[in-house]
Structures are given as structure tokens and as C-alpha cells.
């Protein structure tokens, strides 16, 4: 459990968005909640939490360092979505 960046593909490129994620190994449930930081003038604590999304993990594969310009990346496939989601951990120990 901890913060991960998730690559969101857009028409003009891609954006990395920070999420708070948890993983329950026994059930293979992956949960991610958006933690968007906003100026203090708009929110009392500066953090907005969205409704967490839950997915059943199908696979998880570490990305080769030379295949992407970021470090500590891995790809997951989930039952509820088509295609691969690319995630980035904050460090090697967080990626594990």
C-alpha cells in the first residue's frame, strides 16, 4: 500500500497522476484512490479524495528500464478494463 503514479493517456500525450493504492494478495484486489492536491484556498486541507476504484488483478509485469523514460515502472492488467495500465512506484522498494 502507498502512493503510485498512473499513466493516463490523452489525445495530446500522457499525464502521470498520483493515486493512493492498496493490494490484497489473497483476493488479488487492487484499489486506487485519486489524491489530487489543490490550492489551500479551495480546500481546507489541500487534498481532494475521489471514490476509490477497485479491480481484480489479472497480471503484473515489471517494465524494462530501457522501455520507458521513468524508473520503477510496471504494467498491470485488470479484469474490469481492456489493455495495460502503466504504474510508477516512488522507489524500488515501493515497487515490490
N, C-alpha and C positions, 0 to 999 in steps of 0.2 A: 504494500500500500504506500502511496505517496504521489507526488506530482510528476506528470508526464506531459510532454508536448505532442500533440497530434497534428499531423499534416492534413490540412483541409485544402483540397484542390478547387481552384476558382478559375473562371474563364481567362483571366489575365495572369495566371501563375498560381502559386500556392502560398498559404499562410500557415504558420505554426501557432496553435492555440494551446494554452496551458489548461490541463484538467487534473482534478484530484481523482486518482484511480485506486481501486481495490480489486483483488483477485482471490477467489475462494477455490483453492486447488481441488478439493474433494468433489465439488459440483461443477467445476470449470466455468464459474460465473465471473465475468469481468464487468465491473461497474465504473462508469466515468461521470463525473460531475464538473461542469464548466465553472471555473473560478476567474471570472473577468474582473480586473481591477479598474475602478472608475475614480475620477477625482473626488476628494472628500466632500466637496460642495454638493455633489449629487447623492452620495450615500454616506450615512453616518460612520460606518467602519471602512468604507472604500472598497469593499468586496461584495460582489453580487454572485449568489449561488443559484444556478439553474436546477431544474429537476434532473436527478441522475438518470443516465441511460444504462440499462442492463443488457448484457449479451452473453450467450453461451459460446465459449471459445472453441473453435474448430482446430486451429493450428497457430503456432508461434515460431517464427524463424528469425534468427539474428541476421542483420544486414551486413554484408562485407563493407569494410571501411571505404574501399575504393568505388563502391557503387552509389554513394551518396556523399554530399559535401558536409554532412554533420556527423558527429561521433555518437556512440551509444544508441544506435537505432536498431529497431526490429520491426518486423511485419507480423500482423495478426490477421487471421480470417475468423469471422464470427458467423454463426448460423443465420442471424437476422438480417445481414447485409450481404450484397454481392461485392466481390472484389476484395482487395487487400487494404488494410489500414496501416499506415506507417507511423510509428511512435518513436519518440526520443526520450531516453532517461536522462537525468541530470548528471549521472556518473555511471561507471561500470558496475559498481555495487548495487545501485538502484535498478539497473537493467536486469539483474538476476532476480 
